[in-house]
Amino acid sequence: MEAPNHQWRKIKNVMMQITTLVCAILVITPLCLLFYHLLSSGISALNWDFFTKLPKPVGETGGGIANALVGTFVLLGIAAMVGVPIGVLGGIYLAEYGASWLNRWIRFGADVLNGVPSITWGMVVYALVVVPMKGFSAWAGGIVLGMMMIPLIMRTAEEVLRLVPNGYREASLALGISKWRTILQIVVRTALKGIVTGVLLALARVAGETAPLLFTAFGNRYWNHNLSDPIAAVPLQIFNYAISPYEDWHRQAWAGALVLLLVITLINVSVRVLTRDRFSQSTH
């Protein structure tokens, strides 16, 4: 015999399913509209020259963003060299060492830094790096992106390291292995996929930053042969083309935005692939 309110519970369940489905569609809709608008506005400018040629002189049609694509990867490489070691080691300290009161303040500081506007990062690095070096440079651009990556990587690394069962640590220490080797060879290796996931997410976050690069890398219409000189980047190229009065540059700005979105999507897909096995194992 069914309970008197069984039918009402079924109705509420269906209503909640419909509500959550509508909310999910509302979340996905802006992304679909963004993809559609970028495709319709920028696909006409995508060709071989766009990926292999330098920008044309002002007012001429054609050209490409080859230098900006290379510059973006150079900046991300410098950022990774700055942000990954500090972020991962900071996460290890929070998860394995340190006093509880100190860790609490470090976590608070990292969370605050995660919310700092990117233009503020650019102004700080401008004062600390660009002004002493007396010029914009790839180093300054990579440093500002690396600094933005540190708090995100540190918090992610801490969380995945804390997920490693304590039994792994205890078994290793019981065999006489030192603590630092236990952390390095057991704990970090067990959580490696999660740490890599955090690094990729941090790279995806800073890959599209424009404001801090305006204060540090500045941009360049030619190939960069010295990391102490200004360097081009896709976000900077998009910004400069978007504010120009030339229709062809507007099309290339849309095409650059489409390429940048595809790169970020590729990074996020890589994150999903890396974490798929971990999530499937946790459900068994």
Sine and cosine of phi, psi and omega as CSV:
sin_phi,cos_phi,sin_psi,cos_psi,sin_omega,cos_omega
0.00,0.00,0.79,-0.61,-0.04,-1.00
-0.97,0.25,0.53,-0.85,0.08,-1.00
-0.91,0.41,0.48,-0.88,-0.05,-1.00
-0.84,0.54,-0.56,0.83,-0.06,-1.00
-0.99,-0.15,0.26,0.97,-0.03,-1.00
-0.89,0.45,-0.69,0.73,-0.01,-1.00
-0.90,0.44,-0.64,0.77,0.01,-1.00
-0.91,0.43,-0.61,0.79,0.05,-1.00
-0.91,0.42,-0.63,0.78,0.04,-1.00
-0.90,0.43,-0.64,0.77,0.01,-1.00
-0.90,0.43,-0.70,0.71,0.02,-1.00
-0.89,0.45,-0.61,0.80,0.03,-1.00
-0.90,0.44,-0.69,0.72,0.03,-1.00
-0.91,0.42,-0.65,0.76,0.01,-1.00
-0.89,0.47,-0.66,0.75,0.01,-1.00
-0.93,0.36,-0.61,0.79,0.05,-1.00
-0.89,0.46,-0.68,0.73,0.02,-1.00
-0.90,0.43,-0.67,0.74,-0.01,-1.00
-0.88,0.47,-0.73,0.68,0.00,-1.00
-0.91,0.41,-0.58,0.82,0.05,-1.00
-0.90,0.44,-0.69,0.72,0.02,-1.00
-0.89,0.46,-0.67,0.75,0.03,-1.00
-0.90,0.44,-0.65,0.76,0.03,-1.00
-0.89,0.45,-0.66,0.75,0.02,-1.00
-0.91,0.42,-0.63,0.78,0.03,-1.00
-0.89,0.45,-0.55,0.84,0.04,-1.00
-0.95,0.33,-0.65,0.76,-0.07,-1.00
-0.97,0.22,-0.49,0.87,-0.09,-1.00
-0.84,0.54,-0.74,0.67,0.03,-1.00
-0.85,0.52,-0.60,0.80,0.03,-1.00
-0.90,0.43,-0.68,0.73,0.03,-1.00
-0.89,0.45,-0.68,0.74,0.03,-1.00
-0.89,0.45,-0.62,0.79,0.02,-1.00
-0.90,0.44,-0.73,0.68,0.04,-1.00
-0.86,0.51,-0.70,0.71,-0.04,-1.00
-0.89,0.46,-0.71,0.70,-0.03,-1.00
-0.92,0.40,-0.65,0.76,0.03,-1.00
-0.91,0.42,-0.65,0.76,0.02,-1.00
-0.90,0.44,-0.73,0.69,-0.05,-1.00
-0.93,0.36,-0.51,0.86,-0.06,-1.00
-1.00,-0.03,-0.47,0.88,-0.12,-0.99
-0.91,-0.42,-0.17,0.99,-0.08,-1.00
-0.91,0.42,-0.48,0.88,-0.03,-1.00
-0.93,0.37,-0.39,0.92,-0.02,-1.00
-1.00,-0.03,-0.12,0.99,-0.01,-1.00
-0.99,0.14,0.89,-0.45,0.09,-1.00
-0.43,-0.91,-0.03,-1.00,-0.05,-1.00
-0.89,0.46,-0.64,0.77,0.01,-1.00
-0.89,0.46,-0.55,0.83,-0.03,-1.00
-0.87,0.50,-0.56,0.83,-0.04,-1.00
-1.00,-0.07,-0.24,0.97,-0.14,-0.99
-0.85,-0.53,-0.19,0.98,-0.08,-1.00
-0.95,-0.30,0.39,-0.92,0.13,-0.99
-0.98,0.18,0.32,-0.95,0.06,-1.00
-0.87,0.49,0.59,-0.81,0.06,-1.00
-0.97,0.25,0.35,-0.94,0.08,-1.00
-0.85,0.52,0.33,-0.94,-0.07,-1.00
-0.84,0.54,0.79,-0.61,0.05,-1.00
0.99,-0.11,-0.33,0.94,0.02,-1.00
-1.00,0.04,0.56,-0.83,0.02,-1.00
-1.00,0.05,0.34,-0.94,0.02,-1.00
1.00,-0.03,-0.35,-0.94,-0.06,-1.00
0.99,0.10,-0.08,-1.00,-0.05,-1.00
-0.47,-0.88,-0.24,-0.97,-0.05,-1.00
-0.79,-0.61,0.57,0.82,-0.03,-1.00
-0.84,0.54,-0.68,0.74,-0.02,-1.00
-0.91,0.41,-0.57,0.82,0.01,-1.00
-0.94,0.33,-0.62,0.79,0.04,-1.00
-0.89,0.46,-0.74,0.68,0.03,-1.00
-0.90,0.44,-0.67,0.75,0.00,-1.00
-0.88,0.47,-0.62,0.79,0.03,-1.00
-0.88,0.47,-0.70,0.71,0.00,-1.00
-0.93,0.36,-0.55,0.84,0.08,-1.00
-0.90,0.43,-0.71,0.70,0.01,-1.00
-0.89,0.45,-0.64,0.77,0.03,-1.00
-0.92,0.39,-0.56,0.83,0.06,-1.00
-0.91,0.42,-0.71,0.71,0.05,-1.00
-0.90,0.44,-0.67,0.74,0.01,-1.00
-0.87,0.49,-0.65,0.76,0.02,-1.00
-0.91,0.42,-0.63,0.77,0.03,-1.00
-0.90,0.44,-0.52,0.85,0.01,-1.00
-0.99,0.11,-0.75,0.66,-0.18,-0.98
-0.99,0.11,-0.58,0.81,-0.10,-0.99
-0.92,0.39,-0.79,0.61,-0.01,-1.00
-0.87,0.50,-0.71,0.70,-0.03,-1.00
-0.92,0.40,-0.69,0.73,-0.02,-1.00
-0.91,0.42,-0.71,0.71,-0.02,-1.00
-0.92,0.38,-0.71,0.70,0.01,-1.00
-0.90,0.43,-0.60,0.80,0.07,-1.00
-0.90,0.43,-0.64,0.77,0.06,-1.00
-0.91,0.42,-0.62,0.79,0.05,-1.00
-0.90,0.45,-0.66,0.75,0.02,-1.00
-0.89,0.46,-0.71,0.71,-0.02,-1.00
-0.90,0.43,-0.59,0.81,-0.07,-1.00
-0.99,0.12,-0.50,0.86,-0.18,-0.98
-0.89,-0.46,-0.38,0.92,-0.08,-1.00
-0.77,-0.63,-0.12,-0.99,0.18,-0.98
0.99,0.11,0.46,-0.89,0.07,-1.00
-0.98,0.21,0.47,-0.88,-0.07,-1.00
-0.88,0.47,-0.63,0.78,-0.02,-1.00
-0.93,0.35,-0.60,0.80,0.03,-1.00
-0.94,0.35,-0.69,0.73,0.03,-1.00
-0.86,0.51,-0.62,0.78,-0.01,-1.00
-0.88,0.48,-0.67,0.74,0.01,-1.00
-0.95,0.31,-0.58,0.81,0.04,-1.00
-0.91,0.42,-0.69,0.73,0.04,-1.00
-0.88,0.48,-0.68,0.73,0.02,-1.00
-0.87,0.49,-0.69,0.72,0.03,-1.00
-0.89,0.46,-0.66,0.75,0.02,-1.00
-0.90,0.43,-0.65,0.76,0.02,-1.00
-0.91,0.41,-0.61,0.79,0.05,-1.00
-0.91,0.42,-0.70,0.72,0.00,-1.00
-0.90,0.44,-0.53,0.85,0.05,-1.00
-0.90,0.44,-0.41,0.91,-0.01,-1.00
-0.99,-0.15,0.02,1.00,0.00,-1.00
-0.95,0.33,0.75,-0.66,0.04,-1.00
-0.85,0.53,0.61,-0.80,-0.08,-1.00
-0.89,0.45,-0.51,0.86,0.00,-1.00
-0.92,0.40,-0.49,0.87,0.06,-1.00
-0.92,0.40,-0.66,0.75,0.10,-1.00
-0.84,0.55,-0.70,0.71,-0.01,-1.00
-0.88,0.48,-0.66,0.75,0.01,-1.00
-0.91,0.41,-0.64,0.77,0.00,-1.00
-0.90,0.44,-0.75,0.67,-0.01,-1.00
-0.93,0.38,-0.52,0.85,0.09,-1.00
-0.85,0.52,-0.69,0.72,-0.02,-1.00
-0.95,0.30,-0.57,0.82,-0.10,-1.00
-1.00,0.02,-0.46,0.89,-0.11,-0.99
-0.87,-0.49,-0.78,0.63,-0.10,-0.99
-0.92,0.40,-0.73,0.69,-0.04,-1.00
-0.90,0.44,-0.74,0.67,0.05,-1.00
-0.88,0.47,-0.58,0.82,0.01,-1.00
-0.98,0.18,-0.17,0.99,0.02,-1.00
0.86,0.51,0.63,0.77,0.06,-1.00
0.17,-0.98,0.42,-0.91,0.09,-1.00
-0.95,0.30,0.45,-0.89,-0.07,-1.00
-0.34,-0.94,0.29,-0.96,0.10,-0.99
-0.91,0.42,-0.56,0.83,0.02,-1.00
-0.86,0.50,-0.72,0.69,-0.02,-1.00
-0.89,0.45,-0.67,0.74,0.03,-1.00
-0.90,0.44,-0.68,0.73,0.02,-1.00
-0.92,0.39,-0.60,0.80,-0.01,-1.00
-0.91,0.42,-0.68,0.73,-0.03,-1.00
-0.92,0.40,-0.63,0.78,0.05,-1.00
-0.93,0.38,-0.62,0.78,0.04,-1.00
-0.90,0.44,-0.64,0.77,0.03,-1.00
-0.90,0.43,-0.58,0.82,0.04,-1.00
-0.94,0.35,-0.45,0.89,0.00,-1.00
-0.98,0.22,-0.48,0.88,-0.17,-0.99
-0.83,0.56,-0.81,0.58,-0.06,-1.00
-0.89,0.46,-0.59,0.80,0.00,-1.00
-0.92,0.38,-0.70,0.71,0.02,-1.00
-0.90,0.43,-0.65,0.76,-0.04,-1.00
-0.89,0.46,-0.72,0.70,-0.02,-1.00
-0.93,0.36,-0.63,0.78,0.03,-1.00
-0.92,0.40,-0.71,0.71,0.00,-1.00
-0.88,0.48,-0.65,0.76,0.02,-1.00
-0.87,0.49,-0.71,0.70,-0.06,-1.00
-0.90,0.44,-0.69,0.73,-0.04,-1.00
-0.95,0.30,-0.52,0.85,0.05,-1.00
-0.93,0.37,-0.57,0.82,0.02,-1.00
-0.95,0.31,-0.29,0.96,0.04,-1.00
-0.98,0.19,-0.28,0.96,0.03,-1.00
-0.93,0.37,0.80,-0.60,-0.05,-1.00
-0.85,0.53,0.63,-0.78,0.02,-1.00
-0.89,0.45,-0.40,0.92,0.03,-1.00
-0.86,0.50,-0.54,0.84,0.06,-1.00
-0.89,0.46,-0.71,0.71,0.00,-1.00
-0.91,0.42,-0.72,0.70,-0.05,-1.00
-0.90,0.44,-0.64,0.77,0.01,-1.00
-0.91,0.42,-0.65,0.76,0.00,-1.00
-0.92,0.38,-0.70,0.71,0.01,-1.00
-0.91,0.41,-0.55,0.83,0.02,-1.00
-0.92,0.40,-0.44,0.90,0.05,-1.00
-0.99,0.12,0.03,1.00,0.05,-1.00
1.00,0.01,0.17,0.99,0.02,-1.00
-0.98,0.19,0.69,-0.73,-0.03,-1.00
-0.90,0.43,0.32,-0.95,-0.09,-1.00
-0.91,0.42,-0.66,0.75,-0.05,-1.00
-0.92,0.38,-0.58,0.82,0.06,-1.00
-0.95,0.32,-0.57,0.82,0.07,-1.00
-0.88,0.48,-0.71,0.71,0.00,-1.00
-0.90,0.43,-0.71,0.70,-0.09,-1.00
-0.95,0.31,-0.72,0.70,-0.15,-0.99
-1.00,-0.07,-0.35,0.94,-0.02,-1.00
-0.94,-0.34,-0.86,0.51,-0.13,-0.99
-0.93,0.36,-0.78,0.63,-0.05,-1.00
-0.91,0.41,-0.65,0.76,0.00,-1.00
-0.91,0.41,-0.58,0.81,0.04,-1.00
-0.92,0.40,-0.61,0.79,-0.04,-1.00
-1.00,-0.09,0.25,0.97,-0.14,-0.99
-0.88,0.48,-0.67,0.75,-0.01,-1.00
-0.89,0.46,-0.65,0.76,0.03,-1.00
-0.91,0.41,-0.61,0.79,0.03,-1.00
-0.91,0.40,-0.69,0.72,0.05,-1.00
-0.87,0.48,-0.62,0.78,0.05,-1.00
-0.86,0.51,-0.71,0.71,0.03,-1.00
-0.89,0.46,-0.63,0.78,0.03,-1.00
-0.90,0.44,-0.71,0.71,-0.01,-1.00
-0.91,0.42,-0.64,0.77,0.05,-1.00
-0.89,0.45,-0.63,0.77,0.04,-1.00
-0.91,0.42,-0.66,0.75,0.05,-1.00
-0.89,0.45,-0.66,0.75,0.02,-1.00
-0.89,0.45,-0.57,0.82,-0.01,-1.00
-0.93,0.38,-0.70,0.71,-0.10,-0.99
-1.00,0.07,-0.22,0.98,-0.07,-1.00
-0.88,0.47,-0.50,0.87,-0.04,-1.00
-0.98,-0.19,0.18,0.98,-0.03,-1.00
-0.96,0.29,0.71,-0.70,0.01,-1.00
-0.92,-0.39,-0.73,0.68,-0.12,-0.99
-0.83,0.56,-0.75,0.66,-0.02,-1.00
-0.91,0.40,-0.48,0.88,0.01,-1.00
-0.96,0.28,-0.45,0.90,0.07,-1.00
-0.89,0.45,-0.50,0.86,0.00,-1.00
-1.00,-0.01,-0.19,0.98,-0.15,-0.99
-0.80,-0.60,-0.87,0.49,-0.03,-1.00
-0.99,0.16,-0.56,0.83,0.12,-0.99
0.96,0.28,-0.65,0.76,-0.03,-1.00
0.94,-0.35,0.35,-0.94,-0.06,-1.00
-0.32,-0.95,0.70,-0.72,-0.03,-1.00
-1.00,-0.01,0.08,1.00,-0.04,-1.00
-0.77,-0.63,0.03,-1.00,0.06,-1.00
-0.93,0.37,0.60,-0.80,0.04,-1.00
-0.99,-0.11,0.85,-0.53,-0.01,-1.00
-0.94,-0.34,0.01,1.00,-0.03,-1.00
-0.55,-0.84,0.83,-0.56,-0.04,-1.00
-0.93,0.38,-0.17,0.99,0.06,-1.00
-1.00,0.03,0.03,1.00,0.02,-1.00
-0.95,-0.30,0.30,-0.95,0.08,-1.00
-0.84,0.54,0.49,-0.87,-0.06,-1.00
-0.70,-0.72,0.55,-0.83,0.02,-1.00
-0.98,0.18,0.37,-0.93,0.08,-1.00
-0.46,-0.89,0.49,-0.87,-0.05,-1.00
-0.85,0.53,-0.73,0.69,0.03,-1.00
-0.87,0.50,-0.62,0.78,0.04,-1.00
-0.91,0.41,-0.65,0.76,0.02,-1.00
-0.90,0.43,-0.66,0.75,0.03,-1.00
-0.87,0.49,-0.72,0.70,-0.02,-1.00
-0.88,0.48,-0.74,0.67,-0.04,-1.00
-0.91,0.41,-0.63,0.77,0.02,-1.00
-0.94,0.33,-0.60,0.80,-0.06,-1.00
-0.92,0.39,-0.54,0.84,-0.03,-1.00
-1.00,-0.03,0.05,1.00,0.00,-1.00
-0.99,0.15,0.29,-0.96,0.02,-1.00
-1.00,-0.01,0.11,0.99,-0.11,-0.99
-0.99,-0.17,0.77,-0.64,-0.05,-1.00
-0.90,0.43,-0.62,0.78,0.00,-1.00
-0.90,0.44,-0.60,0.80,0.05,-1.00
-0.93,0.37,-0.55,0.84,0.07,-1.00
-0.89,0.46,-0.69,0.73,0.03,-1.00
-0.88,0.47,-0.65,0.76,0.02,-1.00
-0.93,0.36,-0.51,0.86,0.08,-1.00
-0.91,0.42,-0.69,0.73,0.06,-1.00
-0.89,0.45,-0.65,0.76,0.02,-1.00
-0.90,0.43,-0.65,0.76,0.05,-1.00
-0.90,0.44,-0.63,0.77,0.06,-1.00
-0.90,0.44,-0.62,0.78,0.04,-1.00
-0.90,0.44,-0.70,0.71,0.03,-1.00
-0.89,0.46,-0.69,0.73,0.00,-1.00
-0.89,0.46,-0.66,0.75,0.03,-1.00
-0.91,0.42,-0.63,0.77,0.03,-1.00
-0.91,0.41,-0.62,0.78,0.04,-1.00
-0.90,0.45,-0.71,0.71,0.01,-1.00
-0.91,0.42,-0.63,0.78,0.06,-1.00
-0.89,0.46,-0.65,0.76,0.03,-1.00
-0.88,0.47,-0.65,0.76,0.04,-1.00
-0.89,0.45,-0.68,0.73,0.00,-1.00
-0.92,0.38,-0.58,0.81,0.08,-1.00
-0.90,0.43,-0.62,0.78,0.05,-1.00
-0.88,0.48,-0.63,0.78,0.05,-1.00
-0.88,0.48,-0.69,0.73,0.00,-1.00
-0.90,0.44,-0.64,0.77,0.01,-1.00
-0.91,0.41,-0.66,0.75,-0.02,-1.00
-0.92,0.40,-0.56,0.83,-0.07,-1.00
-1.00,-0.06,-0.09,1.00,-0.06,-1.00
-0.88,0.47,-0.72,0.69,-0.02,-1.00
-0.90,0.43,-0.64,0.77,-0.03,-1.00
-0.91,0.42,-0.65,0.76,0.00,-1.00
-0.95,0.32,-0.59,0.81,0.00,-1.00
-0.94,0.34,-0.56,0.83,0.03,-1.00
-0.94,0.33,-0.55,0.83,-0.04,-1.00
-0.95,0.31,-0.28,0.96,-0.01,-1.00
-1.00,-0.02,-0.07,1.00,0.00,-1.00
-0.98,-0.18,0.00,0.00,0.00,0.00
